[in-house]
């Protein structure tokens, strides 16, 4: 067949395809194919026809032959990418979209489809670069603005994410997804009211928009609107009972409302639906820690079961190549989501002022999506810094191994977005759990930092790790910019005021019954409860009032406060109370320190596990063991005895702050030396045992 005849018949096939006559177009193509089996245009056209007929496998094969015959055939690369994406072969689709974009850099759709495929593959840096190329070519490309907002938010650039999403909303005000992305970015910077406006607008535009009810519930919960948050969560559960996300959010809300058993059931449901979700497993582990009425054996079995989930998912590395010199300068790694204005971050900051940098270097793997001034301080003072959300588990473990970390610390693994599961990959020779109130449950976690009070020898609590017992554990810098200690409220009020500024998740029925007994034993006394604005949530307030009524105590003697405030105002609120009542079995830590710093004694009831002994550990370090009860009855007696001794209360009010400031609880230099000795001892042990 001559070239002219081929072109004429090929054009006819194209025309028949455009007219919708697929059979005629295919007949013409196959006739031509006999004489030109490797003609790229013909293979591409026939592949397009097959794809239109639903013959995906044959279509992909034909267009693949077309790009093999002509690697510079941009249109064929683009269409092959589209076919592969439809077949969920995203890795291959991304390659062909990228090739199409490289061949025709002005092709906005090729860049956009490449970016979308890369984003779905979680190759975030490449996806972001591709989306920025799209917007350079077409600044009003709405889907690129929406997806780029998601990517910038994921790497902690909330301000840019807001700007991108605002542009998308301005261009497409009727697009629900644009409002959702803007809401998420605004919520990240704690602009809750505006975030809620956009979430609600998204629901108005499309009642079925994915996840928006979950996002609404989380934002409402964080501003203390727990009842409305619960309603949205239950709506999401009813809409799709097989989706684990609303069950997980509902569990968090139920915990916040002080319903631990209901929360535990919701966490279990979420994990049953998504057994591969690490966050659900961590949340369930945290709930189990604080649940009253469970034996330490039962808790350990539960934590170990969760540990098995992480162990089973992890890959393995070969033997580490670290230099086995026991006395050389060590590389210490820190994995944490709390390298920011957070109790863990503030405590760690005090340590980092005193490390011996000649003997240890420090590398951070920061799971921080809302960086602040403390984050920047850590980054400036780090020997190595990596943004952990950019890595999946395997890649992060590989990064730690490649950095040659000798001793790896996993901080607060049960809480926030920390990732203790990385330890299951064994990326470092020595692995330590730090700032944890219980075992990680991981067989690969070697040690747990504790103290002699938190983890007494011969105690009931069980660990997969070997406890490293410091003389005392808790550390907090002096609050130099805090308010002065106030006069004893008793002097102005003529009556004792008890108080607890702990999270209402910790106020279980046993705690409330004990507090009611304290009020009975101390006539005319009052109790002030405050934690952000959680105690004024209708369901929380009703639960607390009902608990006191059941105990025969007028709920009018209990004041539930609900203001949100900064640290200074929060500390000033201690001017309202004479004596702080601790929660149990999940006691205060930062809350206890703050009360003591403001001159307020804390009555505590430790149990058999770490989570129940934080306050006792602090009081023991201050030689205030008389405030540590052994039974609920003794807890009540200690509170009543303090209330009956105004002179002693006044003495404590005036001496607690200097006593605390001079104690090991505020001594960062001492704690840094103690931890460095632990790092060195564990490293020497590994060198000896692995040699």
Secondary structure, 3 states (H helix, E strand, C coil): CCHHHHHHHHHHHHHHHHCCCHHHHHHHHHHHHHHCCCCHHHHHHHHHHHHHCCCHHHHHHHHHHHHHHCCCCHHHHHHHHHHHHHCCCHHHHHHHHHHHHHHCCCCHHHHHHHHHHHHHCCCHHHHHHHHHHHHHHCCCCHHHHHHHHHHHHHCCCHHHHHHHHHHHHHHCCCCHHHHHHHHHHHHHCCCHHHHHHHHHHHHHHCCCCCCHHHHHHHHHHHCCCHHHHHHHHHHHHHHCCCCHHHHHHHHHHHHHCCCHHHHHHHHHHHHHHCCCCHHHHHHHHHHHHHCCCCCHHHHHHHHHHHHHHHHHHCCCCCCCCCCCCCCCCEEEEEEECCCCCCHHHHHHHHHHCCCCCCCEEEEEEECCCCCCHHHHHHHHHCCEEEEHHHCCHHHHHHHHHHCCCCEEEEECCCCCCCCHHHHHHCCCCEEEEECCCCCCCCCCCCEEEEECCCCCCCCCCCCCCEEEEECCCCCCCCCCCCCCCCCCHHHHHCCCEEEECCCHHHCCHHHHHHHHHHHHHCCCCEEEEECCCHHHCHHHHHHHHHHHHHCCCCHHHEEEECCCCCHHHHHHHHHHCCEEECCCCCCCCHHHHHHHHCCCEEEEECCCCHHHCHHHHHHHHCCCHHHEECCHHHHHHHHHHHHCCHHHHHHHHHHHHHHHHCCHHHCHHHHHHHHHHHHHHHHHHHHHHHC
